[in-house]
Amino acid sequence: MQTTLTPFEGRLSRHFAASDPIKVYGWSAAKLVIQAPRDVTAGVPFDVTATLTNTGPVDLYLVKIWLTNLYGCELIAGDMESSWRTLAPAQDAVASWTLMPYASGTLLSTNSEGNVSFDILAPEAMGRGNTIKTVDAATLEPLGGTKLLANNRVYLTKGSGRVILDEQGVHKITATRDGYRVSKMIYDLSAPSASVMLMDKWRDDGKPYVSMAAYKKSETEYKDVLHQDVRFDAGSDKRCELTCDAEWNGNGPGKYVLYQGTKTLESTTGRFTFAPGKQFRPDSRIYLKLVAANGVVSDRIQTKLVVESPGGSPGSPSLKIGNTPDIKVDKDKPVVSNLAFKPGFKYV
């Protein structure tokens, strides 16, 4: 067993030995069914139900169904996470949510392995550029009157918080509004899509703050690691290209510090290229802070960069035994699963 003692970031470990072999069974012993409407209307709540059935002959233990990284929709009712200690054979675990869509759209696909991401694209935006919606990070209330700077052009969001950007190519978008901190993100504006920018309320503390931390997933796709999970396997050589930006609040540009405990990476440009699986410990938080030229230090931010232990984590199961022909579930043995199922939906 390995864990981290917070807030001290101290590692605790203990070894246990079982008198008999522990058998672990995963995806082959369960079936997930998603019930969601095919079409949704902007501002009209809709219901989603996820039903997980134990299809094996023995009990499943420590099962979870949860919503994460909810973009494009607002959660109106239901718990983000539902868990069951025991799920008997043929028993159902049901999680239900009521969601409010930001725009009208049609269900394109569902999945059960990635993080939940509601991408809803208003029909009127098709073929006319990207729809960007700005919302309060704490309340998710739309922020009308937000100025967006894209490709040296200024756009103004409507009362709904939305605006259509008539641009092409990959650009950094800067959002500004009275009473809020500057927020930035990199988007590919070549193909019609819908995105949400979260804005934090202004704090007059004189400290610098991070306005963007964008992970480059591909040449045209970036993820906001201040709000979206990006996962890496421990020990993996997979590279992470991270582009950060900051507002120094008159303190003078300094350095960006990405750290976990005493392990730190520093950059004066805001650009990092590294292998998280090699640089950082698994299952422990990774933070980002700023140190200005005059020594003023920003508040630390917990990033959504996640390094997972070799055994996997509830957020990204690595156990797949269903295709192994010589594995069978003994009727008198329990199933230790500790699996989390993440239903996902995509509306366009």
N, C-alpha and C positions, 0 to 999 in steps of 0.2 A: 504494500500500500504506500502510495506517495501522495502528499498533499502540500499545500502552502499555507503557512500561518499568516493571516492578514491582521493588521495592515503592515506587518513587519517584513513581509516577503521572505520569511524563513522557510526552508524546506524541511519537511518531516517525512521520515520513511520508516517502515516496519515490515519485516518479512514474516509471512505465515505459511505453514505447510499443511496440506490436506491429507488426511489418512487414506482417502480414496481419490482416484482421479476425478477432477471436476469437468463435467461435460457442458459445453456451451453451444447452444443452437440459436440461430439468428433469423434471418429473413424468411427462410423456408417454412417457419412455423407460424406465420401470421399473414393476414390479408388485410389490406387497407382499401376502403372504398370511400370516395369523396362525392358528396352531393352538393352541387352548386348550380345556380341558375346559369343558363346559357347567355342571357342578355341582362345587363344592368343599366340603370338610368342614373345620371348624375343627381346626387342629393337624395336619392331614394334608397333607404336601407335594404339590405338583402341578407338572407341567412345561408350559412355554410355549415355542413355537418361532415365530420370525419368519423368513420366507424372502423375500428380495428378489431378483427376477429381472430381468436386463437384457433388455428386450423390443425394444430398438433395434438397428440394424444395425452400430453401432460401439461402441467401448469407453466405459464410464463410469469416471470417475476420482474419487477422494476421496469414497467412499461410507461412511456411518456408520449404525449402528443402535444406539440406546442406551436405557437405562431412566433416567428422572429422576423426582424427587418421588414416591418409592414409599411410599404410605400404605395402611394396612390389610393389608399383607403384608410379610413379611420375606424378603429374598433369601438363599437357602440355598446355591445354586451358580450359577455363570455370571458373566461379566464385565458390569459396568454398561454398558460401551461396547465395541463391536466395529467395526473399520474395515478397509476394503479400498482399496488404492491404485488397483487396476484391476479392473473387472468386465467381462469380455468378453461379446459378444452371446450370449444364451441361458444365460449362466452364473448360478448362484445364489449369493447370500451368505446364510448361515444363522447366526442367533444364537439360542441356547437358554438358558433359565433355569429353575431350580427355585425355587419360592416356597412359603412357609409362610403360609397364611391365618390371620388372627386370629379369623375367625368363618365359619360355613357360609353359602353363598349360591349364586345362580344367575347365570350370565353373561347380562348384558342387552345389551351392545353392545361394539363395538371401534371404534377410530379410529386414524388414523396421522398426525395433524397436531398434536394437542395434547400436552402433557406427560403421561407415564404417570401415571395415578392409579388405584389399586385401591381402590374404594369397596365394601366388603363389609359387608352388613347382616345380622346374625343374624336368622333367621326369628322367634325368640321376641320380638324387639324390635318387629316390625311392629304398628303400631296402639297401641303402648304408650310412645311417646316416643323419645328419641334415645339411642343407645348411644355412650358416650364411653370410650375406652381410653387410659390413661396408660402411657407407656413411657419407659425411659431413653433419652435422646437419642443417647448414644454406642453402646450395646449393643443397643437396641431390646427389651430385656427388659421384660416387663410389670411394672408397679408397683402391687401390691396394697396396700391400706391408705392410698391417696391420698384426701385430702378435697377434694371439689369443692363450691364455693359457687356456686349458681345461683338467682337470683331470691329471695335471702335464705333459701334452704334449703340444708342441708348433706347431701351424699351421700358415701358411702364406697365406693371401688372394691373388688372382690373380688380373690382371689388371681390371677385372670386379668388384672387391671388394668382390667376393664370394670365399668361401672355404667350403669343405665338412668335417664335423667332424665325425670321425669314433669312436664314444664313445657310452656308454650306461648309463642310469640313469640320475639323476638330478645333475647338476653341475653349479657352478658359472663360467662364462666365462669372462676373462679379455682381453680387446682389448687395444693395445698400438701402437702408430705410431708417428714418428718424426713430430713435429709441431702441435700435438693434445693432448688434455687432455686424461687421462686414462678413459675408459668407461667399466662398468661391468654390467652384467645381469645374472639372474638365468634361466636356460632352462632345460626342460626334453628332453634328447637326445635319449630316448628309441625308439620313433617312428619317421619315416621320416617326416620332415616338413621344412619350410623355415622361417627365421627370419631376421630382419634388426636391426643392432646396429647403433645408431646415435652418432657421435663423434664431440665434440666441439673443436674449434681451441685453441691452447695453449695461455694463457695470463700470462706474466711474472710479476705478481703483488705481489708475495710472500705470497698470502693468501691460506688457505686450500680451498678445494672444494669437493662437493659431487660427487662421481663417480657412485653411484647406489642407487636407492630407489625402491625396489621390493615388490609388494603386493602379498601375498600368497593367490591365489584364491582357490587352491586345493592342494593336496599332490604333484601333478605333473605339476601344471600350475601357473605361476607367471606373473604379469603385471608390466610394467615399468611406475610408477606413475610420472616420470619426463616428460613423453611424451604421456601417454595413460590415458584417463579418467577412474576413478573408482568412482562409485556413491553410496551414502548411503542416506537413508531417515532420515530426522530430527526426533529425538526421538527414533530411532530404536536401539535395543540392539545388532545388527549385529556387530561382532568383525572384526577388521582389524589387521592382522599380517603384519607388515612392517619391512623389513630388509634393512638397509642402509649401505653404505660403503663410505670411504673418502680417499682422498690424503691430508696429512697434510702439505706437502711442508716444512718439517723441523721444524715446529712450535711445535711439540709434540702433541700426541693424546689428545683430550679433550672430549667435549660432543656434541651430536647432539640435536638440538632444533627444535621441530615441533610446530608451533604457528599460532595463529590467533588473532590479536590485542594484548590484555594483557593475553590471555589464552595460556599457554605454557605446552608442554610435553617435558621432557628431558631424554636422555639416554646416558650412557657412552659406551655402546656396539653397538649402532646403531640399536638395536631391539626395536620395539614398539608393544604393544598389547593393543588395546583400542577400544572403540565404537565411531566412528566419529559422529554418530547421537546424542550421548549424550554429547560429549566433545566440539563440535564446533557448531557455529551458521550456519543456512542454508544460501545458496546463498551468501557466502562471501569467499574470497580467503584464502587458507591455505598454509603457507610457511614453508620452511625448511632451516636451517642455521647451521653452525658449529662454535663452540667457542674452539679454541686451548688451550693447557695447558698454553701457555704464554700470553693468552688473545687476540690473533689475531682472528678477526671475519671474516668469509667468506662472500661473497656476498649472499644475500638471493635468494632462488629459489622458484618460485611459483609452487607448486605441482599440479598434476591433480586429487587430491582427491576432491570430490565434495559432499557437504551435501545439499540435496534438501529440500525445504520447503514442508509441507504436501500437498499443492495443486499441487505439481509436477512442472516441469520446461520444457521449450521447448525441452531440450535434452532427457527427459525421461517421456513421458506422462503417467499419472496415471489415466486419465479419460477414462473409458470404459463403455459407456452407451448402446452399440449396443445390448446387451443381456437382457436389461430391458424392459419387454413387455408393461408396462404402461407409457412409455415415448413416446411422439409424438412431431414432429416438427410443431409448429403452422405456417401457411403460412404467417401470417402478422408479425412475430417476427424475428429479426435478430439472427444469430448464432454467438456467441462469442467463437472462438475456440482457438486461440493462440497456435496452435500445430505445432511442427516441425517434419517432416518426414525425416528419415535418411536411405536411401537405402543402403544396404550392399551386398557384393559379396564375394564368397569364391572360389578361383581357386586352383585346385590340379593337 
